[in-house]
């Protein structure tokens, strides 16, 4: 949704992933302008100081330095992935470029309403897979295998009990 909303706001969007596996999806289905493979040192070096913001959605502990180096002066790394272990980084990387790290978990009711209105106005829709109640156990197994893009929605009304 971050890619779709940022594009609807008129931003140039780069998707960063650890492999090429999601490139087609990011470019063709989400509308990203650029795709960067974080495990490719040459690509990461070429992208140094090229981004204004990074929405970091990684929900596990990971090194921040590779991402901080991608930020322009006054750039922001915004962490949205919930990580339950302490994170570390080298502070000069922040200071030399007046970069900052911040976080966001969820907006207020007013912000949520504003986002929903914006998505409606710009025809931005989430990518979901609708399932019936009798498929819930299979859906949970697929979640555990990371085999879902992007969210399951349970059709309770259309399910047989």
C-alpha positions as CSV (number, residue, x, y, z in Angstrom):
1,X,0.0,0.0,0.0
2,X,2.9,2.3,0.7
3,X,4.1,2.1,-2.9
4,X,0.6,2.7,-4.3
5,X,-0.2,5.6,-1.9
6,X,3.2,7.2,-2.6
7,X,2.6,6.9,-6.4
8,X,-0.9,8.4,-6.0
9,X,0.8,11.3,-4.1
10,X,3.1,11.9,-7.1
11,X,6.3,10.6,-5.7
12,X,9.1,8.7,-7.5
13,X,9.1,5.4,-5.7
14,X,12.0,2.9,-5.4
15,X,11.2,-0.6,-3.9
16,X,14.1,-2.2,-2.1
17,X,14.1,-6.0,-1.6
18,X,16.8,-8.5,-0.8
19,X,16.4,-10.4,-4.1
20,X,15.0,-9.9,-7.6
21,X,12.0,-12.2,-6.7
22,X,9.5,-9.3,-6.3
23,X,10.7,-7.1,-9.1
24,X,7.9,-7.8,-11.6
25,X,5.3,-7.4,-8.9
26,X,6.7,-4.1,-7.6
27,X,7.1,-2.6,-11.1
28,X,4.1,-3.9,-12.9
29,X,1.5,-4.4,-10.2
30,X,2.4,-1.8,-7.6
31,X,3.7,0.9,-10.0
32,X,7.2,1.4,-8.6
33,X,9.6,3.5,-10.7
34,X,12.7,1.7,-9.7
35,X,13.7,-1.6,-8.0
36,X,16.8,-2.0,-5.9
37,X,18.3,-5.3,-4.7
38,X,19.8,-4.7,-1.2
39,X,22.0,-7.8,-1.5
40,X,23.6,-6.4,-4.6
41,X,26.6,-4.2,-3.4
42,X,27.0,-2.5,-6.8
43,X,23.3,-1.4,-6.9
44,X,23.4,-0.2,-3.4
45,X,26.6,1.8,-4.0
46,X,25.0,3.4,-7.1
47,X,22.0,4.4,-5.1
48,X,24.0,6.1,-2.3
49,X,22.3,9.4,-1.1
50,X,19.5,9.1,-3.7
51,X,16.4,8.8,-1.5
52,X,14.5,11.3,0.6
53,X,12.6,8.8,2.7
54,X,12.7,5.1,3.3
55,X,9.7,3.2,4.8
56,X,11.4,0.3,6.4
57,X,8.8,-2.5,6.8
58,X,11.2,-5.3,7.7
59,X,9.8,-7.0,10.8
60,X,13.1,-8.6,12.0
61,X,16.4,-7.2,13.3
62,X,18.6,-6.0,10.4
63,X,21.5,-3.7,9.9
64,X,20.4,-0.1,9.3
65,X,23.6,1.3,7.8
66,X,23.0,0.0,4.2
67,X,19.7,1.9,4.2
68,X,20.9,5.0,6.0
69,X,23.6,5.4,3.3
70,X,20.8,5.6,0.7
71,X,19.3,8.7,2.2
72,X,20.0,12.2,1.0
73,X,20.9,15.1,3.4
74,X,17.9,15.5,5.8
75,X,16.6,12.1,4.7
76,X,14.4,10.0,7.0
77,X,14.3,6.3,7.7
78,X,10.8,5.5,9.0
79,X,10.5,2.1,10.7
80,X,7.1,0.5,10.5
81,X,8.1,-3.1,11.0
82,X,7.7,-4.2,14.7
83,X,11.1,-5.5,15.9
84,X,11.3,-6.9,19.4
85,X,15.1,-6.8,19.8
86,X,17.4,-3.7,20.1
87,X,18.7,-2.3,16.9
88,X,22.2,-0.8,16.4
89,X,23.7,1.6,14.0
90,X,26.8,3.8,13.6
91,X,25.8,7.4,14.6
92,X,28.2,9.4,12.2
93,X,26.1,8.1,9.3
94,X,23.2,10.1,10.8
95,X,25.1,13.2,11.8
96,X,27.0,13.8,8.6
97,X,23.9,14.0,6.5
98,X,21.5,15.3,9.1
99,X,19.6,12.1,8.7
100,X,17.0,10.8,11.1
101,X,15.4,7.5,12.2
102,X,11.8,7.6,13.3
103,X,8.9,5.2,13.6
104,X,5.2,4.9,13.0
105,X,2.8,2.2,14.2
106,X,-0.7,3.4,13.4
107,X,-2.3,6.7,12.7
108,X,-5.1,8.4,14.6
109,X,-8.8,7.9,13.6
110,X,-8.6,11.3,11.8
111,X,-5.4,10.2,9.9
112,X,-7.0,6.9,9.0
113,X,-10.1,8.6,7.7
114,X,-8.0,11.0,5.7
115,X,-6.0,8.1,4.2
116,X,-9.2,6.2,3.3
117,X,-10.7,9.3,1.6
118,X,-7.4,9.9,-0.3
119,X,-7.4,6.2,-1.5
120,X,-11.0,6.5,-2.6
121,X,-10.4,9.8,-4.4
122,X,-7.3,8.3,-6.2
123,X,-8.8,4.8,-6.7
124,X,-6.0,3.2,-4.7
125,X,-7.1,-0.3,-3.7
126,X,-5.4,-2.9,-1.5
127,X,-4.5,-6.3,-2.8
128,X,-6.3,-8.9,-0.9
129,X,-7.3,-12.6,-1.2
130,X,-10.9,-13.3,-0.1
131,X,-11.4,-16.7,1.6
132,X,-14.3,-18.5,3.2
133,X,-14.4,-19.6,6.8
134,X,-13.7,-23.3,5.9
135,X,-10.4,-22.1,4.4
136,X,-9.1,-20.3,7.5
137,X,-6.8,-23.2,8.7
138,X,-5.3,-23.4,5.2
139,X,-4.9,-19.6,5.2
140,X,-3.0,-19.8,8.5
141,X,-0.7,-22.5,7.1
142,X,0.0,-20.3,4.1
143,X,0.7,-17.3,6.3
144,X,3.2,-19.4,8.2
145,X,4.9,-20.3,4.9
146,X,4.8,-16.7,3.7
147,X,2.7,-17.8,0.8
148,X,0.2,-14.9,0.7
149,X,0.2,-11.6,-1.2
150,X,-0.8,-9.4,0.7
151,X,-3.7,-10.0,3.1
152,X,-6.4,-12.5,3.6
153,X,-9.9,-11.3,4.2
154,X,-12.4,-13.7,5.6
155,X,-15.8,-13.6,4.0
156,X,-17.9,-14.4,7.0
157,X,-21.3,-13.5,5.5
158,X,-20.6,-15.7,2.5
159,X,-19.4,-18.7,4.5
160,X,-21.3,-21.8,5.5
161,X,-21.3,-22.6,9.2
